[in-house]
Amino acid sequence: MGAGMVLGFPMCRLKYLMLVVTLVTGRVVSAAPPALPQIINVSSYDPKERQRKGRSYSENDVTALRDNGAAGLIARAGKGGNLDTKCAAFIQSADRVGMLPGLYYRVQRHVDPVVQADQFVNRAIALARSRRWNAPSLLLCGDYDGDLTLSAILRFMDRVEARTGVVPVAYLENSTQLKQQTRAADRATRARLGRAPYWLALYSHESGAGPVFPAPGSPEGLVGQYRLWSDWTMWQYGGVDWARGASRPKVYQHGRWQFSPWFGNLDRPVERSVFNGSVRQLTGFWQRHGLRLR
């Protein structure tokens, strides 16, 4: 299947279609999640180790990701002052096979957020000028550690916007500290933060439970706990756990969101997200929050 196609049908026509999974006996066992555009996020840890038979990929060839339905790829540009070595190869490979390319930067507390924003923007601009691109824009995202202050997040956001004209997407962890801060923030701070589209992370309906907040249960529940956005824009539903030196998929499977632990016929786990809209809307979103490439 190519990007934008699910079971031979255009994704944009299937957004609200529920595909029923039935056993040979005819008993309905679950409903597949609505067909939404799939996005892969990668870092220098990718690709993970092979775990089963199937297709593979590398930073130099992501054809298997596209063929399994991925419409976009977001690569880590850096983390806490250090650049990612595979970033350029990943997004160039994505662009060659017709996937939308994007970058994220993991912002950490021990380095000034403006310094990290400058490193991120410098990297993005250098990559934008490095070749002739097929894609119209390079999505920009901030991945904010759960122990950051809102002021640090805003300093990173503001610096990226000041230098590029782009409000970066906000990836937030399922963090008690961040939820408490957004709930207590004044109206002006909330308005500034709310300009960034929300990319949430939730791999299980049971994760995130603690003494302050219960498990959010669903992406809508997590939106409600932050009390900042009216809805989510992207949802990372598939992540990776590490145990005894090996990776294993951790993927949301509850209610109507019955995602497979594996992405198509790939032979190893991948971190993946869905976009809350159609393929056409995804392209428009990429251009609004991306650095122009052509």
C-alpha positions as YAML, in Angstrom:
chain: A
units: angstrom
residues:
- id: 1
  name: MET
  ca: [0.00, 0.00, 0.00]
- id: 2
  name: GLY
  ca: [1.27, 3.47, -0.85]
- id: 3
  name: ALA
  ca: [1.04, 6.54, 1.38]
- id: 4
  name: GLY
  ca: [-2.53, 7.73, 1.73]
- id: 5
  name: MET
  ca: [-4.05, 4.31, 0.94]
- id: 6
  name: VAL
  ca: [-5.68, 1.83, 3.31]
- id: 7
  name: LEU
  ca: [-6.90, -1.48, 1.92]
- id: 8
  name: GLY
  ca: [-6.93, 0.11, -1.52]
- id: 9
  name: PHE
  ca: [-9.09, 3.09, -0.54]
- id: 10
  name: PRO
  ca: [-8.00, 6.74, -0.09]
- id: 11
  name: MET
  ca: [-7.34, 7.58, 3.57]
- id: 12
  name: CYS
  ca: [-9.28, 10.82, 3.41]
- id: 13
  name: ARG
  ca: [-12.46, 8.90, 2.55]
- id: 14
  name: LEU
  ca: [-11.96, 6.42, 5.37]
- id: 15
  name: LYS
  ca: [-11.30, 8.70, 8.31]
- id: 16
  name: TYR
  ca: [-14.51, 7.76, 10.05]
- id: 17
  name: LEU
  ca: [-14.82, 4.21, 8.72]
- id: 18
  name: MET
  ca: [-14.54, 1.40, 11.28]
- id: 19
  name: LEU
  ca: [-13.24, -1.84, 9.85]
- id: 20
  name: VAL
  ca: [-14.73, -4.79, 11.72]
- id: 21
  name: VAL
  ca: [-12.44, -7.70, 12.57]
- id: 22
  name: THR
  ca: [-14.31, -11.04, 12.79]
- id: 23
  name: LEU
  ca: [-13.24, -14.54, 13.69]
- id: 24
  name: VAL
  ca: [-14.04, -17.55, 11.50]
- id: 25
  name: THR
  ca: [-16.99, -18.19, 13.82]
- id: 26
  name: GLY
  ca: [-18.45, -14.81, 12.85]
- id: 27
  name: ARG
  ca: [-18.01, -13.32, 16.33]
- id: 28
  name: VAL
  ca: [-16.95, -9.67, 16.30]
- id: 29
  name: VAL
  ca: [-13.81, -9.34, 18.41]
- id: 30
  name: SER
  ca: [-12.78, -5.72, 17.92]
- id: 31
  name: ALA
  ca: [-12.96, -2.68, 15.70]
- id: 32
  name: ALA
  ca: [-9.92, -1.28, 13.94]
- id: 33
  name: PRO
  ca: [-9.06, 2.39, 14.57]
- id: 34
  name: PRO
  ca: [-10.27, 5.03, 12.11]
- id: 35
  name: ALA
  ca: [-7.94, 5.31, 9.12]
- id: 36
  name: LEU
  ca: [-5.73, 8.33, 9.80]
- id: 37
  name: PRO
  ca: [-2.46, 9.36, 8.11]
- id: 38
  name: GLN
  ca: [0.51, 7.56, 9.63]
- id: 39
  name: ILE
  ca: [3.76, 9.30, 10.56]
- id: 40
  name: ILE
  ca: [7.00, 7.60, 11.63]
- id: 41
  name: ASN
  ca: [9.37, 9.31, 14.07]
- id: 42
  name: VAL
  ca: [13.02, 8.23, 14.16]
- id: 43
  name: SER
  ca: [16.29, 9.04, 15.90]
- id: 44
  name: SER
  ca: [19.87, 7.78, 15.92]
- id: 45
  name: TYR
  ca: [18.54, 4.66, 17.70]
- id: 46
  name: ASP
  ca: [16.75, 3.63, 14.51]
- id: 47
  name: PRO
  ca: [16.36, 1.22, 12.99]
- id: 48
  name: LYS
  ca: [15.92, -1.05, 15.98]
- id: 49
  name: GLU
  ca: [17.10, -4.67, 15.85]
- id: 50
  name: ARG
  ca: [15.30, -7.22, 13.70]
- id: 51
  name: GLN
  ca: [12.72, -9.26, 15.62]
- id: 52
  name: ARG
  ca: [10.71, -11.21, 13.02]
- id: 53
  name: LYS
  ca: [10.50, -11.96, 9.30]
- id: 54
  name: GLY
  ca: [9.52, -9.05, 7.13]
- id: 55
  name: ARG
  ca: [10.74, -5.91, 5.42]
- id: 56
  name: SER
  ca: [13.39, -3.64, 6.81]
- id: 57
  name: TYR
  ca: [14.57, -0.07, 6.35]
- id: 58
  name: SER
  ca: [17.59, 2.10, 7.09]
- id: 59
  name: GLU
  ca: [18.36, 5.80, 7.27]
- id: 60
  name: ASN
  ca: [19.35, 5.57, 3.60]
- id: 61
  name: ASP
  ca: [16.26, 3.71, 2.37]
- id: 62
  name: VAL
  ca: [12.80, 4.16, 3.91]
- id: 63
  name: THR
  ca: [10.85, 2.62, 1.03]
- id: 64
  name: ALA
  ca: [9.42, -0.05, 3.35]
- id: 65
  name: LEU
  ca: [7.95, 2.66, 5.60]
- id: 66
  name: ARG
  ca: [6.23, 4.33, 2.67]
- id: 67
  name: ASP
  ca: [4.99, 1.04, 1.26]
- id: 68
  name: ASN
  ca: [3.40, 0.19, 4.59]
- id: 69
  name: GLY
  ca: [1.40, 3.41, 4.54]
- id: 70
  name: ALA
  ca: [3.55, 6.10, 6.18]
- id: 71
  name: ALA
  ca: [2.79, 9.56, 4.82]
- id: 72
  name: GLY
  ca: [5.50, 11.40, 6.76]
- id: 73
  name: LEU
  ca: [8.73, 10.94, 8.70]
- id: 74
  name: ILE
  ca: [9.96, 13.15, 11.56]
- id: 75
  name: ALA
  ca: [13.63, 12.72, 12.49]
- id: 76
  name: ARG
  ca: [15.31, 13.89, 15.67]
- id: 77
  name: ALA
  ca: [17.64, 16.78, 14.89]
- id: 78
  name: GLY
  ca: [19.19, 16.98, 18.34]
- id: 79
  name: LYS
  ca: [18.81, 16.50, 22.05]
- id: 80
  name: GLY
  ca: [20.01, 18.68, 24.92]
- id: 81
  name: GLY
  ca: [22.77, 20.37, 22.91]
- id: 82
  name: ASN
  ca: [23.88, 17.33, 20.87]
- id: 83
  name: LEU
  ca: [23.04, 16.84, 17.19]
- id: 84
  name: ASP
  ca: [21.69, 13.56, 15.84]
- id: 85
  name: THR
  ca: [23.98, 11.90, 13.31]
- id: 86
  name: LYS
  ca: [21.30, 10.15, 11.19]
- id: 87
  name: CYS
  ca: [18.91, 13.08, 10.85]
- id: 88
  name: ALA
  ca: [19.96, 14.29, 7.39]
- id: 89
  name: ALA
  ca: [20.01, 10.83, 5.85]
- id: 90
  name: PHE
  ca: [16.56, 9.99, 7.20]
- id: 91
  name: ILE
  ca: [14.73, 13.07, 5.95]
- id: 92
  name: GLN
  ca: [16.48, 13.01, 2.58]
- id: 93
  name: SER
  ca: [15.48, 9.36, 2.14]
- id: 94
  name: ALA
  ca: [11.89, 10.21, 3.10]
- id: 95
  name: ASP
  ca: [11.76, 13.02, 0.57]
- id: 96
  name: ARG
  ca: [13.09, 10.78, -2.20]
- id: 97
  name: VAL
  ca: [10.23, 8.30, -1.80]
- id: 98
  name: GLY
  ca: [7.50, 10.92, -1.52]
- id: 99
  name: MET
  ca: [7.06, 11.13, 2.25]
- id: 100
  name: LEU
  ca: [6.74, 14.46, 4.04]
- id: 101
  name: PRO
  ca: [9.97, 15.24, 5.98]
- id: 102
  name: GLY
  ca: [10.09, 16.76, 9.44]
- id: 103
  name: LEU
  ca: [12.43, 17.46, 12.36]
- id: 104
  name: TYR
  ca: [12.04, 17.42, 16.11]
- id: 105
  name: TYR
  ca: [14.39, 18.57, 18.85]
- id: 106
  name: ARG
  ca: [14.29, 17.15, 22.36]
- id: 107
  name: VAL
  ca: [14.55, 20.10, 24.71]
- id: 108
  name: GLN
  ca: [16.19, 19.30, 28.06]
- id: 109
  name: ARG
  ca: [16.54, 21.22, 31.27]
- id: 110
  name: HIS
  ca: [20.32, 21.27, 31.63]
- id: 111
  name: VAL
  ca: [20.89, 23.46, 28.51]
- id: 112
  name: ASP
  ca: [19.50, 26.95, 27.92]
- id: 113
  name: PRO
  ca: [16.36, 26.61, 25.74]
- id: 114
  name: VAL
  ca: [17.45, 29.46, 23.46]
- id: 115
  name: VAL
  ca: [20.78, 27.72, 22.84]
- id: 116
  name: GLN
  ca: [18.90, 24.55, 21.95]
- id: 117
  name: ALA
  ca: [16.48, 26.48, 19.72]
- id: 118
  name: ASP
  ca: [19.39, 28.06, 17.85]
- id: 119
  name: GLN
  ca: [21.02, 24.69, 17.34]
- id: 120
  name: PHE
  ca: [17.72, 23.31, 16.04]
- id: 121
  name: VAL
  ca: [17.09, 26.21, 13.65]
- id: 122
  name: ASN
  ca: [20.68, 26.23, 12.39]
- id: 123
  name: ARG
  ca: [20.37, 22.53, 11.62]
- id: 124
  name: ALA
  ca: [17.00, 22.96, 9.90]
- id: 125
  name: ILE
  ca: [18.21, 25.85, 7.74]
- id: 126
  name: ALA
  ca: [21.38, 23.99, 6.75]
- id: 127
  name: LEU
  ca: [19.34, 20.95, 5.74]
- id: 128
  name: ALA
  ca: [16.84, 23.07, 3.82]
- id: 129
  name: ARG
  ca: [19.68, 24.54, 1.77]
- id: 130
  name: SER
  ca: [21.52, 21.24, 1.29]
- id: 131
  name: ARG
  ca: [19.61, 19.91, -1.73]
- id: 132
  name: ARG
  ca: [16.63, 20.30, -4.04]
- id: 133
  name: TRP
  ca: [13.57, 19.00, -2.21]
- id: 134
  name: ASN
  ca: [10.41, 17.44, -3.53]
- id: 135
  name: ALA
  ca: [8.42, 18.29, -0.40]
- id: 136
  name: PRO
  ca: [7.23, 21.89, 0.05]
- id: 137
  name: SER
  ca: [8.26, 22.21, 3.71]
- id: 138
  name: LEU
  ca: [10.14, 20.71, 6.64]
- id: 139
  name: LEU
  ca: [7.94, 20.31, 9.72]
- id: 140
  name: LEU
  ca: [9.44, 21.72, 12.96]
- id: 141
  name: CYS
  ca: [8.61, 20.19, 16.36]
- id: 142
  name: GLY
  ca: [9.75, 20.71, 19.94]
- id: 143
  name: ASP
  ca: [9.88, 17.58, 22.12]
- id: 144
  name: TYR
  ca: [9.67, 18.92, 25.67]
- id: 145
  name: ASP
  ca: [10.94, 16.91, 28.63]
- id: 146
  name: GLY
  ca: [8.41, 16.43, 31.41]
- id: 147
  name: ASP
  ca: [10.44, 18.39, 33.98]
- id: 148
  name: LEU
  ca: [10.67, 21.61, 31.97]
- id: 149
  name: THR
  ca: [9.05, 24.84, 33.08]
- id: 150
  name: LEU
  ca: [6.50, 26.52, 30.84]
- id: 151
  name: SER
  ca: [8.79, 29.52, 30.60]
- id: 152
  name: ALA
  ca: [11.54, 27.31, 29.17]
- id: 153
  name: ILE
  ca: [9.12, 25.84, 26.63]
- id: 154
  name: LEU
  ca: [8.01, 29.32, 25.60]
- id: 155
  name: ARG
  ca: [11.58, 30.54, 25.25]
- id: 156
  name: PHE
  ca: [12.32, 27.67, 22.87]
- id: 157
  name: MET
  ca: [9.09, 28.23, 20.91]
- id: 158
  name: ASP
  ca: [9.55, 31.97, 20.67]
- id: 159
  name: ARG
  ca: [13.15, 31.66, 19.48]
- id: 160
  name: VAL
  ca: [12.24, 29.16, 16.75]
- id: 161
  name: GLU
  ca: [9.38, 31.38, 15.60]
- id: 162
  name: ALA
  ca: [11.49, 34.55, 15.69]
- id: 163
  name: ARG
  ca: [14.11, 32.97, 13.41]
- id: 164
  name: THR
  ca: [11.87, 30.99, 11.05]
- id: 165
  name: GLY
  ca: [8.38, 32.48, 11.25]
- id: 166
  name: VAL
  ca: [7.16, 28.99, 12.24]
- id: 167
  name: VAL
  ca: [5.38, 28.03, 15.46]
- id: 168
  name: PRO
  ca: [6.82, 24.56, 16.20]
- id: 169
  name: VAL
  ca: [4.55, 21.66, 17.07]
- id: 170
  name: ALA
  ca: [4.55, 20.85, 20.82]
- id: 171
  name: TYR
  ca: [5.25, 17.23, 21.80]
- id: 172
  name: LEU
  ca: [4.47, 16.76, 25.49]
- id: 173
  name: GLU
  ca: [4.97, 13.73, 27.64]
- id: 174
  name: ASN
  ca: [2.20, 12.34, 29.86]
- id: 175
  name: SER
  ca: [3.70, 14.45, 32.64]
- id: 176
  name: THR
  ca: [2.13, 15.30, 36.00]
- id: 177
  name: GLN
  ca: [4.41, 18.33, 36.37]
- id: 178
  name: LEU
  ca: [3.49, 19.77, 32.98]
- id: 179
  name: LYS
  ca: [-0.24, 19.19, 33.55]
- id: 180
  name: GLN
  ca: [-0.08, 21.01, 36.87]
- id: 181
  name: GLN
  ca: [1.70, 23.92, 35.22]
- id: 182
  name: THR
  ca: [-0.68, 24.27, 32.28]
- id: 183
  name: ARG
  ca: [-3.70, 24.14, 34.60]
- id: 184
  name: ALA
  ca: [-2.24, 26.87, 36.82]
- id: 185
  name: ALA
  ca: [-0.93, 29.10, 34.01]
- id: 186
  name: ASP
  ca: [-2.35, 32.58, 33.47]
- id: 187
  name: ARG
  ca: [-4.45, 33.40, 30.42]
- id: 188
  name: ALA
  ca: [-1.61, 35.04, 28.48]
- id: 189
  name: THR
  ca: [0.73, 32.06, 28.99]
- id: 190
  name: ARG
  ca: [-2.00, 29.63, 27.99]
- id: 191
  name: ALA
  ca: [-2.75, 31.62, 24.84]
- id: 192
  name: ARG
  ca: [0.91, 31.63, 23.82]
- id: 193
  name: LEU
  ca: [1.33, 27.90, 24.42]
- id: 194
  name: GLY
  ca: [-1.95, 27.08, 22.70]
- id: 195
  name: ARG
  ca: [-0.69, 28.44, 19.38]
- id: 196
  name: ALA
  ca: [1.45, 25.31, 19.05]
- id: 197
  name: PRO
  ca: [-0.39, 22.21, 17.74]
- id: 198
  name: TYR
  ca: [-0.46, 19.44, 20.34]
- id: 199
  name: TRP
  ca: [1.41, 16.18, 19.60]
- id: 200
  name: LEU
  ca: [0.53, 13.84, 22.45]
- id: 201
  name: ALA
  ca: [2.20, 10.63, 23.61]
- id: 202
  name: LEU
  ca: [0.00, 7.82, 24.94]
- id: 203
  name: TYR
  ca: [0.87, 4.14, 24.48]
- id: 204
  name: SER
  ca: [-1.67, 2.55, 26.84]
- id: 205
  name: HIS
  ca: [-5.03, 3.48, 28.36]
- id: 206
  name: GLU
  ca: [-3.54, 2.49, 31.72]
- id: 207
  name: SER
  ca: [-0.40, 4.66, 31.61]
- id: 208
  name: GLY
  ca: [0.01, 7.90, 33.52]
- id: 209
  name: ALA
  ca: [-1.89, 6.98, 36.68]
- id: 210
  name: GLY
  ca: [-0.55, 8.58, 39.86]
- id: 211
  name: PRO
  ca: [-1.46, 10.35, 43.09]
- id: 212
  name: VAL
  ca: [-2.44, 13.57, 41.28]
- id: 213
  name: PHE
  ca: [-4.09, 12.38, 38.07]
- id: 214
  name: PRO
  ca: [-5.70, 9.10, 37.08]
- id: 215
  name: ALA
  ca: [-4.68, 7.39, 33.85]
- id: 216
  name: PRO
  ca: [-6.08, 9.59, 31.04]
- id: 217
  name: GLY
  ca: [-7.36, 6.47, 29.30]
- id: 218
  name: SER
  ca: [-7.63, 7.95, 25.81]
- id: 219
  name: PRO
  ca: [-6.12, 10.77, 23.73]
- id: 220
  name: GLU
  ca: [-9.19, 12.88, 24.50]
- id: 221
  name: GLY
  ca: [-8.68, 12.18, 28.21]
- id: 222
  name: LEU
  ca: [-5.08, 13.39, 28.02]
- id: 223
  name: VAL
  ca: [-6.17, 16.57, 26.22]
- id: 224
  name: GLY
  ca: [-8.60, 17.16, 29.06]
- id: 225
  name: GLN
  ca: [-5.95, 16.71, 31.73]
- id: 226
  name: TYR
  ca: [-3.74, 19.40, 30.20]
- id: 227
  name: ARG
  ca: [-6.69, 21.82, 29.86]
- id: 228
  name: LEU
  ca: [-4.87, 23.77, 27.21]
- id: 229
  name: TRP
  ca: [-5.90, 22.49, 23.77]
- id: 230
  name: SER
  ca: [-9.39, 21.77, 22.47]
- id: 231
  name: ASP
  ca: [-8.11, 18.70, 20.60]
- id: 232
  name: TRP
  ca: [-4.97, 16.81, 19.62]
- id: 233
  name: THR
  ca: [-3.25, 17.22, 16.26]
- id: 234
  name: MET
  ca: [-0.87, 14.23, 16.30]
- id: 235
  name: TRP
  ca: [-0.83, 11.22, 18.58]
- id: 236
  name: GLN
  ca: [2.19, 9.00, 19.11]
- id: 237
  name: TYR
  ca: [0.37, 5.77, 19.87]
- id: 238
  name: GLY
  ca: [3.34, 3.48, 19.23]
- id: 239
  name: GLY
  ca: [6.60, 3.62, 21.14]
- id: 240
  name: VAL
  ca: [9.38, 1.26, 22.16]
- id: 241
  name: ASP
  ca: [10.38, -0.19, 25.53]
- id: 242
  name: TRP
  ca: [13.94, -1.33, 26.20]
- id: 243
  name: ALA
  ca: [14.57, -4.39, 28.36]
- id: 244
  name: ARG
  ca: [17.71, -6.51, 28.68]
- id: 245
  name: GLY
  ca: [19.33, -4.69, 25.77]
- id: 246
  name: ALA
  ca: [16.46, -5.34, 23.36]
- id: 247
  name: SER
  ca: [13.56, -3.26, 22.12]
- id: 248
  name: ARG
  ca: [9.91, -4.22, 22.19]
- id: 249
  name: PRO
  ca: [6.87, -2.38, 20.83]
- id: 250
  name: LYS
  ca: [4.48, -0.65, 23.22]
- id: 251
  name: VAL
  ca: [1.33, 0.22, 21.30]
- id: 252
  name: TYR
  ca: [-2.07, 1.57, 22.32]
- id: 253
  name: GLN
  ca: [-4.80, -1.09, 22.14]
- id: 254
  name: HIS
  ca: [-8.06, -0.19, 23.81]
- id: 255
  name: GLY
  ca: [-11.65, 0.48, 22.80]
- id: 256
  name: ARG
  ca: [-11.91, 1.59, 19.20]
- id: 257
  name: TRP
  ca: [-8.15, 2.18, 18.96]
- id: 258
  name: GLN
  ca: [-6.87, -1.35, 18.32]
- id: 259
  name: PHE
  ca: [-3.46, -0.61, 16.80]
- id: 260
  name: SER
  ca: [-1.23, -3.51, 15.80]
- id: 261
  name: PRO
  ca: [2.06, -3.95, 17.70]
- id: 262
  name: TRP
  ca: [3.77, -4.04, 14.29]
- id: 263
  name: PHE
  ca: [3.71, -1.52, 11.46]
- id: 264
  name: GLY
  ca: [2.56, -3.50, 8.46]
- id: 265
  name: ASN
  ca: [5.08, -6.16, 7.47]
- id: 266
  name: LEU
  ca: [8.13, -4.53, 9.05]
- id: 267
  name: ASP
  ca: [10.55, -6.87, 10.80]
- id: 268
  name: ARG
  ca: [11.22, -4.59, 13.80]
- id: 269
  name: PRO
  ca: [9.42, -2.04, 16.03]
- id: 270
  name: VAL
  ca: [9.01, 1.58, 14.99]
- id: 271
  name: GLU
  ca: [7.81, 4.67, 16.83]
- id: 272
  name: ARG
  ca: [4.73, 5.94, 15.07]
- id: 273
  name: SER
  ca: [1.94, 8.51, 15.23]
- id: 274
  name: VAL
  ca: [-1.32, 9.37, 13.52]
- id: 275
  name: PHE
  ca: [-2.51, 12.78, 12.30]
- id: 276
  name: ASN
  ca: [-6.00, 13.87, 13.32]
- id: 277
  name: GLY
  ca: [-7.30, 14.62, 9.82]
- id: 278
  name: SER
  ca: [-7.10, 13.69, 6.15]
- id: 279
  name: VAL
  ca: [-4.03, 13.42, 3.94]
- id: 280
  name: ARG
  ca: [-4.92, 16.76, 2.35]
- id: 281
  name: GLN
  ca: [-5.21, 18.38, 5.77]
- id: 282
  name: LEU
  ca: [-1.87, 16.82, 6.75]
- id: 283
  name: THR
  ca: [-0.15, 18.54, 3.82]
- id: 284
  name: GLY
  ca: [-1.62, 21.91, 4.79]
- id: 285
  name: PHE
  ca: [-0.59, 21.42, 8.42]
- id: 286
  name: TRP
  ca: [2.97, 20.51, 7.32]
- id: 287
  name: GLN
  ca: [3.22, 23.76, 5.38]
- id: 288
  name: ARG
  ca: [1.80, 25.96, 8.17]
- id: 289
  name: HIS
  ca: [4.22, 24.61, 10.74]
- id: 290
  name: GLY
  ca: [7.19, 23.86, 8.54]
- id: 291
  name: LEU
  ca: [10.23, 25.60, 7.15]
- id: 292
  name: ARG
  ca: [9.71, 26.32, 3.46]
- id: 293
  name: LEU
  ca: [11.81, 24.16, 1.12]
- id: 294
  name: ARG
  ca: [10.73, 25.45, -2.28]
...
